[in-house]
Amino acid sequence: MKDRDWIEWAKKAGIRALKTVAEAAVALIPAGVTITAVDWKVVAGTAALAGVVSLLMSIKGLPELESGVE
């Protein structure tokens, strides 16, 4: 395995995971529903799972890293 800058990788992977969490949360909140009708446990659980999956997918490689290490 090639050497990686693990701190830089963690920053990039974290940013990507946070964006994925936000996208998943927004996707689960329908536009026509009042805020009190949203099942926040489902939204939080699904968004957290999406973040974990994003981090696991980032292990393969991140296009955001300029070094191109995969």
Secondary structure, 3 states (H helix, E strand, C coil): CCCCCHHHHHHHHHHHHHHHHHHHHHHHCCCCCCHHHCCHHHHHHHHHHHHHHHHHHHCCCCCCCCCCCC
